[in-house]
Amino acid sequence: MTKLAMLVNIEAKSGKEREVEALLLGALPLAQAEAGTRGWHAFRSGPSTFGIFETFDDEGGRHAHAEGRIARLLLDHSEELLARPPQMVSVDVLAAK
């Protein structure tokens, strides 16, 4: 079981929801290419709120991901598309199926 994860909360600027969704969909191949990222799930939780939940086998994978291309992509587009910078939180997985 993977025990390390990251939760990223994303809020789109009004009128930029489709662009944020497209950005997340476009990030999937980047996540698939990351050897240390075990699972990667982009989601929409409200009209303008999105998120990413990702899991890792070790701290090295989580750190590499946090410093990687997807994080840079979000930060590079945050002023243009996001109401606030993405909120990234490292979490520990207690149980999984």
LOTORZA-456783 format. One line per 2 residues: number of its first residue (from 1); for each residue z, x, y of N, C-alpha, C, O, CB. Coordinates in Angstrom, 2 decimals. Glycine has a CB too. Example, Ala and Ser with C-alpha at 12.3 -4.5 7.8 and 13.67 -1.06 7.14 Angstrom:
% residues 2
1> 7.80,13.19,-5.69,7.80,12.30,-4.50,7.80,13.20,-3.30,8.46,14.24,-3.32,9.05,11.31,-4.47; 7.08,12.85,-2.25,7.14,13.67,-1.06,7.87,12.90,0.03,8.04,13.41,1.14,5.72,14.08,-0.60
//
This chain:
% residues 97
1> 0.00,0.83,-1.18,0.00,0.00,0.00,0.00,0.88,1.24,0.76,1.84,1.34,1.20,-0.95,0.00; -0.85,0.53,2.18,-0.83,1.22,3.47,0.42,0.79,4.23,0.77,-0.39,4.24,-2.13,0.93,4.29
3> 1.07,1.73,4.86,2.33,1.42,5.54,2.25,1.57,7.05,3.18,1.19,7.75,3.42,2.30,5.02; 1.16,2.12,7.54,1.01,2.35,8.97,-0.12,1.50,9.52,-1.14,1.32,8.86,0.76,3.83,9.27
5> 0.06,0.98,10.72,-0.96,0.13,11.33,-0.92,0.27,12.84,-0.03,0.90,13.41,-0.76,-1.34,10.92; -1.89,-0.35,13.46,-1.93,-0.44,14.91,-2.41,-1.83,15.26,-3.33,-2.36,14.63,-2.84,0.66,15.54
7> -1.79,-2.43,16.27,-2.18,-3.72,16.77,-2.62,-3.53,18.22,-1.87,-2.98,19.03,-1.02,-4.77,16.65; -3.82,-3.99,18.54,-4.36,-3.86,19.88,-4.60,-5.27,20.43,-5.35,-6.05,19.84,-5.68,-3.01,19.89
9> -3.96,-5.58,21.54,-4.15,-6.86,22.21,-5.12,-6.67,23.37,-4.96,-5.75,24.18,-2.80,-7.44,22.71; -6.11,-7.54,23.44,-7.19,-7.41,24.42,-7.36,-8.74,25.13,-7.45,-9.79,24.49,-8.53,-6.97,23.74
11> -7.41,-8.70,26.46,-7.65,-9.91,27.25,-8.89,-9.71,28.10,-8.95,-8.81,28.94,-6.42,-10.25,28.14; -9.89,-10.56,27.89,-11.15,-10.48,28.63,-10.99,-11.05,30.03,-10.22,-11.98,30.25,-12.27,-11.22,27.87
13> -11.73,-10.47,30.96,-11.83,-11.08,32.28,-12.56,-12.41,32.13,-13.35,-12.60,31.21,-12.58,-10.13,33.29; -12.28,-13.31,33.04,-12.95,-14.60,33.03,-14.46,-14.40,33.11,-14.95,-13.68,33.99,-12.45,-15.49,34.20
15> -15.19,-15.03,32.20,-16.65,-14.91,32.17,-17.16,-13.72,31.37,-18.37,-13.56,31.22,-17.17,-14.83,33.55; -16.25,-12.88,30.86,-16.66,-11.68,30.11,-16.33,-11.78,28.62,-16.40,-10.79,27.89,-15.98,-10.45,30.69
17> -15.98,-12.97,28.17,-15.57,-13.16,26.77,-16.68,-12.79,25.78,-16.40,-12.14,24.77,-15.15,-14.59,26.55; -17.90,-13.18,26.06,-19.00,-12.87,25.13,-19.24,-11.37,25.04,-19.54,-10.84,23.97,-20.29,-13.58,25.57
19> -19.12,-10.68,26.17,-19.32,-9.23,26.19,-18.23,-8.52,25.39,-18.50,-7.54,24.69,-19.34,-8.71,27.62; -16.98,-9.01,25.51,-15.88,-8.41,24.74,-16.11,-8.65,23.25,-15.93,-7.74,22.44,-14.52,-9.01,25.18
21> -16.50,-9.86,22.89,-16.79,-10.15,21.47,-17.90,-9.24,20.96,-17.79,-8.71,19.85,-17.19,-11.63,21.29; -18.96,-9.06,21.73,-20.07,-8.18,21.32,-19.60,-6.73,21.19,-20.04,-6.02,20.29,-21.22,-8.28,22.33
23> -18.74,-6.30,22.08,-18.21,-4.94,22.02,-17.43,-4.73,20.72,-17.57,-3.71,20.06,-17.30,-4.64,23.24; -16.60,-5.72,20.36,-15.82,-5.60,19.13,-16.72,-5.64,17.89,-16.51,-4.87,16.95,-14.78,-6.71,19.05
25> -17.68,-6.52,17.89,-18.62,-6.57,16.76,-19.39,-5.26,16.64,-19.65,-4.79,15.53,-19.61,-7.75,16.93; -19.76,-4.69,17.76,-20.48,-3.42,17.75,-19.63,-2.23,17.34,-20.17,-1.19,16.96,-21.05,-3.16,19.10
27> -18.31,-2.37,17.41,-17.41,-1.28,17.02,-17.21,-1.18,15.51,-16.71,-0.17,15.02,-16.06,-1.46,17.70; -17.60,-2.21,14.77,-17.40,-2.19,13.31,-17.99,-0.96,12.63,-17.30,-0.35,11.82,-17.99,-3.44,12.70
29> -19.23,-0.57,12.91,-19.75,0.63,12.26,-18.95,1.90,12.59,-18.84,2.80,11.76,-21.20,0.84,12.66; -18.39,1.95,13.78,-17.54,3.10,14.13,-16.30,3.13,13.26,-15.90,4.18,12.78,-17.15,3.06,15.62
31> -15.68,1.96,13.06,-14.50,1.88,12.20,-14.85,2.22,10.75,-14.09,2.91,10.07,-13.88,0.48,12.28; -15.99,1.74,10.29,-16.41,2.03,8.91,-16.62,3.52,8.68,-16.47,4.00,7.56,-17.70,1.26,8.58
33> -16.98,4.25,9.72,-17.24,5.68,9.61,-15.96,6.52,9.65,-16.01,7.72,9.37,-18.16,6.12,10.72; -14.84,5.93,10.00,-13.58,6.67,10.10,-12.94,6.81,8.72,-12.52,5.82,8.11,-12.61,5.97,11.08
35> -12.86,8.02,8.24,-12.30,8.26,6.90,-10.82,7.86,6.81,-10.38,7.41,5.75,-12.46,9.73,6.52; -10.07,8.02,7.88,-8.64,7.74,7.84,-8.26,6.31,8.12,-7.08,5.96,8.03,-7.96,8.61,8.79
37> -9.22,5.46,8.47,-8.92,4.05,8.74,-9.16,3.25,7.47,-10.30,3.13,7.01,-9.80,3.51,9.91; -8.08,2.70,6.92,-8.16,1.97,5.65,-8.72,0.56,5.86,-9.62,0.13,5.14,-6.77,1.89,4.97
39> -8.20,-0.16,6.84,-8.66,-1.52,7.14,-8.82,-1.68,8.64,-8.08,-1.10,9.42,-7.68,-2.57,6.59; -9.80,-2.48,9.03,-10.06,-2.71,10.46,-10.49,-4.15,10.62,-11.48,-4.58,10.02,-11.16,-1.72,11.02
41> -9.75,-4.90,11.43,-10.01,-6.33,11.62,-10.01,-6.64,13.11,-8.99,-6.51,13.78,-8.94,-7.18,10.88; -11.15,-7.06,13.62,-11.24,-7.54,15.00,-11.13,-9.06,14.95,-11.68,-9.69,14.05,-12.58,-7.07,15.70
43> -10.43,-9.65,15.91,-10.24,-11.09,15.89,-10.18,-11.67,17.30,-9.99,-10.97,18.29,-8.96,-11.44,15.13; -10.36,-12.98,17.35,-10.20,-13.75,18.59,-9.02,-14.67,18.37,-8.96,-15.38,17.37,-11.52,-14.56,18.96
45> -8.07,-14.67,19.31,-6.89,-15.50,19.15,-6.77,-16.57,20.21,-5.80,-17.34,20.20,-5.66,-14.63,19.17; -7.70,-16.65,21.12,-7.69,-17.66,22.16,-9.00,-17.59,22.94,-9.85,-16.76,22.62,-6.48,-17.48,23.10
47> -9.17,-18.43,23.93,-10.43,-18.45,24.68,-10.81,-17.09,25.29,-11.98,-16.73,25.33,-10.35,-19.47,25.78; -9.81,-16.34,25.76,-10.11,-15.04,26.38,-9.29,-13.91,25.77,-9.29,-12.80,26.30,-9.84,-15.11,27.87
49> -8.61,-14.18,24.67,-7.78,-13.15,24.05,-8.36,-12.72,22.70,-8.81,-13.54,21.90,-6.34,-13.65,23.87; -8.33,-11.43,22.49,-8.88,-10.81,21.29,-7.89,-9.77,20.80,-6.88,-9.49,21.45,-10.28,-10.16,21.57
51> -8.19,-9.23,19.66,-7.33,-8.17,19.15,-7.99,-7.40,18.03,-9.04,-7.78,17.51,-6.02,-8.73,18.69; -7.34,-6.32,17.69,-7.75,-5.50,16.55,-6.48,-5.19,15.77,-5.46,-4.82,16.35,-8.50,-4.17,17.01
53> -6.54,-5.34,14.44,-5.47,-4.91,13.56,-6.08,-3.92,12.59,-7.05,-4.23,11.90,-4.79,-6.12,12.80; -5.51,-2.75,12.53,-6.06,-1.69,11.69,-4.95,-1.00,10.91,-3.82,-0.88,11.39,-6.85,-0.66,12.54
55> -5.28,-0.56,9.70,-4.28,0.07,8.84,-4.73,1.47,8.44,-5.92,1.80,8.42,-4.04,-0.79,7.58; -3.71,2.29,8.12,-3.93,3.71,7.83,-3.00,4.16,6.72,-1.91,3.62,6.56,-3.71,4.57,9.10
57> -3.44,5.15,5.95,-2.62,5.69,4.89,-1.58,6.68,5.41,-0.52,6.85,4.80,-3.49,6.36,3.85; -1.88,7.33,6.53,-0.95,8.34,7.04,-1.04,8.44,8.56,-1.94,7.88,9.19,-1.24,9.71,6.40
59> -0.09,9.15,9.11,-0.02,9.30,10.56,-1.24,10.03,11.12,-1.67,9.76,12.24,1.25,10.04,10.95; -1.80,10.96,10.35,-2.99,11.67,10.80,-4.16,10.73,11.03,-4.89,10.87,12.01,-3.38,12.73,9.78
61> -4.35,9.77,10.13,-5.42,8.79,10.29,-5.19,7.89,11.48,-6.13,7.58,12.21,-5.56,7.96,9.04; -3.95,7.48,11.68,-3.64,6.62,12.82,-3.85,7.38,14.12,-4.41,6.84,15.08,-2.19,6.10,12.73
63> -3.40,8.61,14.17,-3.56,9.42,15.38,-5.04,9.67,15.67,-5.47,9.56,16.82,-2.81,10.75,15.25; -5.81,10.03,14.65,-7.25,10.28,14.84,-7.95,9.03,15.37,-8.81,9.11,16.24,-7.91,10.74,13.51
65> -7.56,7.88,14.85,-8.16,6.63,15.31,-7.79,6.34,16.76,-8.64,5.95,17.56,-7.73,5.46,14.42; -6.52,6.54,17.11,-6.06,6.27,18.48,-6.74,7.17,19.49,-6.85,6.81,20.67,-4.55,6.47,18.57
67> -7.21,8.33,19.05,-7.91,9.27,19.93,-9.43,9.20,19.73,-10.16,10.00,20.31,-7.42,10.70,19.68; -9.90,8.26,18.93,-11.30,8.22,18.50,-12.23,7.41,19.37,-11.90,7.03,20.50,-11.37,7.70,17.14
69> -13.38,7.16,18.81,-14.49,6.53,19.54,-14.24,5.07,19.92,-14.68,4.64,20.98,-15.74,6.61,18.71; -13.54,4.32,19.08,-13.29,2.92,19.41,-12.32,2.82,20.59,-12.52,2.02,21.50,-12.73,2.17,18.18
71> -11.27,3.62,20.56,-10.32,3.62,21.68,-11.03,4.02,22.96,-10.79,3.42,24.01,-9.14,4.59,21.40; -11.88,5.02,22.89,-12.62,5.47,24.07,-13.57,4.37,24.56,-13.70,4.15,25.76,-13.42,6.76,23.75
73> -14.21,3.68,23.63,-15.11,2.58,23.98,-14.36,1.48,24.75,-14.84,1.00,25.78,-15.77,1.99,22.71; -13.19,1.10,24.25,-12.39,0.08,24.93,-11.96,0.54,26.31,-12.05,-0.21,27.29,-11.16,-0.26,24.10
75> -11.49,1.77,26.39,-11.03,2.28,27.69,-12.17,2.44,28.67,-12.00,2.17,29.86,-10.32,3.61,27.51; -13.33,2.87,28.19,-14.49,3.04,29.07,-14.97,1.72,29.67,-15.53,1.70,30.76,-15.63,3.71,28.31
77> -14.75,0.62,28.95,-15.21,-0.69,29.41,-14.09,-1.58,29.94,-14.32,-2.73,30.30,-15.91,-1.41,28.29; -12.88,-1.06,29.99,-11.75,-1.90,30.37,-11.85,-2.42,31.80,-11.55,-3.59,32.04,-10.46,-1.14,30.20
79> -12.24,-1.60,32.74,-12.32,-2.06,34.13,-13.39,-3.14,34.30,-13.20,-4.10,35.06,-12.62,-0.89,35.06; -14.48,-2.98,33.59,-15.61,-3.92,33.70,-15.35,-5.25,32.98,-15.70,-6.31,33.49,-16.86,-3.28,33.13
81> -14.74,-5.18,31.78,-14.65,-6.36,30.92,-13.26,-6.95,30.74,-13.14,-8.13,30.41,-15.18,-6.01,29.60; -12.21,-6.16,30.94,-10.88,-6.60,30.56,-10.02,-6.95,31.77,-10.11,-6.33,32.83,-10.20,-5.53,29.75
83> -9.17,-7.96,31.58,-8.25,-8.39,32.63,-7.14,-7.36,32.85,-6.58,-7.26,33.94,-7.64,-9.75,32.29; -6.84,-6.59,31.80,-5.85,-5.52,31.86,-6.20,-4.51,30.78,-6.96,-4.83,29.87,-4.39,-6.06,31.67
85> -5.67,-3.30,30.88,-5.98,-2.33,29.82,-5.53,-2.85,28.46,-4.56,-3.61,28.37,-5.30,-0.97,30.12; -6.22,-2.44,27.39,-5.81,-2.88,26.05,-4.38,-2.41,25.76,-4.00,-1.29,26.11,-6.78,-2.34,24.97
87> -3.61,-3.27,25.13,-2.22,-2.95,24.78,-2.19,-2.50,23.33,-2.35,-3.31,22.42,-1.28,-4.18,25.01; -1.99,-1.20,23.10,-1.99,-0.63,21.76,-0.55,-0.37,21.31,0.22,0.29,22.01,-2.82,0.68,21.71
89> -0.20,-0.90,20.13,1.14,-0.76,19.60,1.05,-0.25,18.17,0.38,-0.86,17.33,1.92,-2.10,19.67; 1.72,0.86,17.88,1.83,1.33,16.50,2.86,0.49,15.79,3.95,0.25,16.32,2.19,2.84,16.44
91> 2.53,0.04,14.59,3.46,-0.80,13.81,3.56,-0.27,12.39,2.66,0.41,11.90,2.99,-2.29,13.79; 4.66,-0.59,11.74,4.87,-0.26,10.34,4.70,-1.52,9.51,5.29,-2.55,9.82,6.27,0.36,10.11
93> 3.89,-1.45,8.47,3.65,-2.59,7.58,4.82,-2.70,6.61,5.14,-1.75,5.90,2.29,-2.43,6.79; 5.46,-3.85,6.59,6.59,-4.06,5.69,6.17,-4.60,4.34,6.77,-4.25,3.32,7.58,-5.00,6.32
95> 5.15,-5.44,4.32,4.67,-6.02,3.07,3.20,-6.38,3.25,2.77,-6.74,4.35,5.51,-7.27,2.66; 2.45,-6.30,2.17,1.03,-6.65,2.21,0.60,-7.12,0.83,1.20,-6.76,-0.18,0.18,-5.43,2.68
97> -0.45,-7.93,0.81,-0.99,-8.40,-0.45,-2.39,-7.85,-0.60,-3.05,-8.11,-1.60,-1.00,-9.95,-0.54
//
